[in-house]
């Protein structure tokens, strides 16, 4: 992937897409297209095809889609499956028709079965029942992954997918209800501190363990894979290979934010899968490993939130 090649990043306002754009520019890529929704509505098939035929991108990073935390996934089930399927299919069709040289599709570790063995290997896909709270979103992502695999098998397209765990970092969605766990905790804890309250409510029991990857580490992995000369797997896990309980995570965030109150646990919220950590053996073969620790990543994310003044300007984001 030479630095003069035409590269298209879809979802550039979102967490992953914005990080990809930053990393591409940092590595010296000059011809990076990153349209926002006002320029290109990915849910409109005709608009997507017209854009692809006009711009003729050679490399595509597909990081667009409807995203959200456990509550949003469980509440807007129809929206999550319908919008993601529509967006994905339009991009795949456009990429195929203009002969894109290489395409990377970003999935999610939620595609794996609820109760599969840990750490989770790529071959565990479709080996069991999905977690019910995010099943529609997971099915849309599985469909995307299998579409990528099918184009590669049938037509020889150089397409592949990456499966990250929970992501966080600058560019995240800090909405109090529709965000993922880390930005949601940061936003809600700041509000508790501003109000002078002495109990911070953690959603669920605090016992589930999750793996968290700083988004810039994912971006570096994606570029490493796109630049690789050797054949890639159909899909590959990208993570830290380590997990942390939600309770421990809340304690770390409290310490970094200077919160002196107590933690409470609202068990009326679902815990979801009790443990989820990825096997990252395959990505290690490409000479990649995460560079940002959970402590450093949380510090950067908290500083970003406070500097951007999201405490008074939270909004729902769709990463398209």
C-alpha positions in Angstrom: 0.0 0.0 0.0 2.1 2.8 -1.3 1.7 6.3 0.2 0.3 7.8 -3.0 -2.5 5.2 -3.3 -6.1 6.4 -3.0 -7.4 5.3 0.4 -11.0 5.5 1.6 -11.9 5.5 5.3 -15.6 5.1 6.0 -16.9 6.1 9.4 -14.3 8.9 9.8 -16.4 10.7 12.5 -16.5 7.6 14.7 -14.1 6.2 17.2 -12.3 3.8 14.8 -12.5 5.8 11.6 -11.1 9.0 13.1 -8.2 7.1 14.6 -7.5 5.4 11.2 -7.4 8.9 9.5 -5.0 10.1 12.2 -2.7 7.1 11.8 -2.7 7.2 8.0 -1.7 10.9 8.0 0.9 10.2 10.7 2.4 7.5 8.5 2.6 9.9 5.5 -0.4 8.8 3.4 -1.4 11.8 1.3 -4.4 10.7 -0.7 -6.9 9.8 2.1 -10.7 10.2 1.4 -12.8 10.4 4.6 -16.3 11.6 3.7 -18.8 12.4 6.5 -22.5 11.7 6.3 -23.4 15.1 4.8 -21.1 14.2 1.9 -22.0 10.5 1.6 -25.0 8.7 3.2 -23.9 5.1 3.2 -27.5 3.9 3.6 -28.4 5.2 0.1 -27.3 2.6 -2.4 -27.3 4.9 -5.4 -25.3 7.5 -3.7 -22.7 5.0 -2.5 -22.3 3.5 -6.0 -22.0 7.0 -7.6 -19.3 7.9 -5.0 -17.3 4.8 -5.7 -17.4 5.2 -9.5 -16.4 8.8 -9.2 -13.6 8.5 -6.7 -12.4 4.9 -7.5 -10.7 4.2 -4.2 -8.0 1.5 -4.3 -8.0 0.6 -0.5 -11.1 0.7 1.7 -11.2 0.8 5.5 -14.8 0.0 6.4 -15.4 1.3 9.9 -18.9 2.8 9.5 -22.0 1.6 11.2 -24.5 2.0 14.0 -22.8 1.4 17.3 -23.7 1.6 21.0 -23.4 0.1 24.4 -25.4 -2.8 26.0 -28.5 -0.7 26.7 -28.6 0.8 23.2 -28.1 -2.6 21.6 -30.9 -4.1 23.6 -33.3 -1.2 23.1 -32.9 -0.4 19.4 -32.6 -3.9 18.1 -34.3 -3.4 14.7 -32.3 -0.2 14.0 -29.0 -1.9 14.7 -29.5 -4.9 12.4 -31.3 -3.0 9.6 -29.0 0.0 9.4 -25.8 -2.0 9.7 -26.8 -4.6 7.0 -27.8 -1.8 4.7 -24.6 0.2 5.1 -22.3 -2.8 4.8 -24.0 -4.2 1.7 -23.8 -0.9 -0.1 -20.1 -0.5 0.6 -19.4 -4.1 -0.4 -21.2 -3.7 -3.7 -19.4 -0.4 -4.5 -16.1 -1.9 -3.6 -16.6 -4.9 -5.8 -17.9 -3.0 -8.8 -14.9 -0.7 -9.0 -12.3 -3.4 -8.2 -11.0 -2.2 -4.9 -7.5 -3.8 -4.4 -7.9 -4.4 -0.7 -10.8 -4.0 1.8 -10.7 -4.2 5.6 -14.0 -4.7 7.5 -14.1 -3.9 11.2 -16.3 -6.3 13.2 -16.6 -6.8 17.0 -15.9 -9.5 19.5 -19.6 -9.7 20.2 -19.9 -12.0 17.2 -18.6 -14.9 19.3 -20.9 -17.2 21.2 -22.0 -16.2 24.7 -20.5 -19.2 26.5 -17.5 -20.2 24.3 -14.1 -21.2 25.7 -11.7 -18.5 26.8 -9.6 -17.0 25.4 -11.7 -16.8 22.2 -10.2 -18.2 19.0 -11.3 -17.2 15.6 -12.6 -20.7 14.9 -15.2 -20.5 17.7 -17.4 -18.3 15.5 -20.9 -19.8 15.0 -20.2 -22.6 17.5 -22.9 -21.6 20.0 -25.7 -19.2 21.0 -25.1 -15.4 20.9 -25.5 -13.0 23.9 -29.2 -12.0 23.7 -28.7 -8.3 24.6 -26.7 -7.5 21.4 -27.8 -10.4 19.1 -29.1 -8.2 16.3 -25.9 -6.1 16.1 -23.8 -9.3 16.3 -25.8 -11.0 13.5 -25.3 -7.9 11.3 -21.5 -8.0 11.9 -21.4 -11.8 11.3 -23.2 -11.2 8.0 -20.6 -8.6 7.1 -17.8 -10.9 8.0 -19.3 -13.8 6.0 -20.0 -11.4 3.0 -16.3 -10.4 3.0 -15.3 -14.1 3.2 -17.7 -15.0 0.4 -16.5 -12.4 -2.0 -12.9 -13.6 -1.4 -13.8 -17.2 -1.9 -16.0 -16.7 -5.0 -14.2 -13.8 -6.8 -10.7 -13.8 -5.2 -11.2 -10.3 -3.7 -8.4 -9.3 -1.3 -10.8 -8.6 1.5 -10.6 -9.5 5.2 -12.0 -8.6 8.6 -10.7 -7.7 12.0 -12.4 -8.5 15.3 -11.5 -6.0 18.1 -12.7 -6.2 21.7 -14.3 -3.2 23.6 -12.6 -0.1 22.2 -12.1 3.3 23.8 -10.2 6.5 23.3 -10.4 10.0 21.7 -13.4 10.3 19.4 -15.6 8.0 21.5 -19.3 8.6 22.2 -19.9 9.9 25.7 -23.7 9.8 25.7 -24.9 8.9 29.2 -27.1 6.0 28.0 -26.1 4.9 24.5 -22.3 4.8 25.0 -20.0 1.9 25.6 -18.8 1.1 29.1 -15.7 3.3 29.5 -17.0 6.6 28.0 -20.3 6.0 29.8 -18.6 5.6 33.1 -16.5 8.7 32.6 -19.4 10.8 31.6 -21.6 9.6 34.5 -18.9 9.8 37.0 -18.1 13.5 36.1 -21.8 14.3 36.6 -21.8 12.6 40.0 -18.8 14.6 41.0 -20.3 17.9 39.7 -23.4 17.2 41.7 -21.5 16.4 44.9 -22.9 12.9 45.2 -21.1 10.3 47.2 -22.3 7.1 45.4 -21.5 6.2 41.8 -23.8 3.6 40.3 -22.1 0.9 38.2 -24.6 -0.9 35.9 -24.7 -4.6 36.7 -22.9 -6.6 39.3 -19.4 -5.4 38.4 -18.3 -9.0 38.2 -18.1 -9.5 34.3 -14.6 -9.3 32.9 -13.9 -7.6 29.6 -11.0 -6.9 27.3 -10.4 -3.2 26.4 -8.2 -2.0 23.5 -7.1 1.6 23.0 -8.4 2.7 19.6 -5.0 3.9 18.3 -3.6 0.5 18.9 -6.3 -0.9 16.6 -5.6 1.6 14.0 -1.9 0.7 14.0 -2.9 -3.0 13.7 -5.2 -2.3 10.7 -2.5 -0.5 8.8 0.0 -3.2 9.5 -2.4 -5.8 8.1 -3.3 -3.7 5.1 0.4 -3.2 4.4 1.2 -6.9 4.7 2.4 -8.7 1.7 1.6 -12.3 2.9 -1.9 -13.8 2.7 -4.2 -12.8 5.5 -6.7 -15.0 7.3 -10.4 -14.3 6.4 -10.7 -12.6 9.8 -8.4 -12.0 12.7 -8.7 -11.0 16.3 -7.0 -7.8 17.4 -6.8 -7.2 21.1 -4.6 -7.2 24.2 -5.3 -10.8 25.3 -6.0 -9.5 28.8 -9.2 -8.7 30.7 -10.4 -6.7 33.7 -13.5 -6.8 35.8 -16.0 -4.0 35.4 -15.6 -3.4 39.2 -11.8 -2.9 38.7 -12.4 -0.7 35.7 -14.7 1.6 37.7 -12.1 1.8 40.5 -9.4 2.8 38.0 -11.6 5.5 36.5 -12.5 6.8 39.9 -8.8 7.0 40.9 -7.8 8.8 37.7 -10.7 11.3 38.0 -10.2 11.9 41.7 -13.6 10.6 42.7 -13.7 10.1 46.5 -17.2 8.6 46.8 -18.3 5.0 47.0 -19.2 2.6 44.2 -22.7 1.0 44.1 -23.9 -1.7 41.8 -27.3 -1.7 40.1 -28.1 -5.4 39.4 -31.3 -4.4 37.5 -29.0 -3.9 34.5 -27.9 -7.1 32.7 -24.3 -8.3 33.0 -24.2 -9.9 29.6 -21.5 -12.5 29.0 -19.5 -13.0 32.2 -16.0 -13.2 30.6 -14.8 -12.3 27.1 -11.1 -12.1 26.2 -9.6 -12.7 22.7 -6.9 -15.1 21.6 -4.5 -12.9 19.7 -2.0 -15.5 18.5 -2.6 -14.8 14.8 -2.1 -11.0 14.9 1.2 -11.5 16.8 2.5 -13.3 13.6 2.3 -9.9 11.9 4.7 -8.3 14.3 2.1 -6.2 16.1 1.3 -5.8 19.8 -0.6 -3.1 21.7 1.4 -0.2 22.9 -1.0 1.6 25.3 -1.7 0.2 28.8 -5.2 0.4 30.2 -4.0 3.1 32.7 -2.5 5.3 30.1 -5.4 4.8 27.7 -7.9 5.8 30.4 -5.9 8.8 31.3 -5.8 10.0 27.6 -9.5 9.3 27.2 -10.5 11.2 30.4 -8.3 14.2 29.4 -10.0 14.2 26.0 -13.4 14.2 27.5 -12.7 17.0 29.9 -10.9 19.1 27.3 -13.7 18.7 24.8 -16.3 19.7 27.4 -18.5 16.8 26.6 -19.9 17.0 30.1 -22.4 19.6 28.8 -22.5 18.5 25.2 -23.1 14.8 25.0 -24.8 13.4 21.9 -25.6 10.1 20.2 -23.2 9.2 17.5 -23.6 7.0 14.5 -20.2 6.3 13.1 -21.0 7.0 9.4 
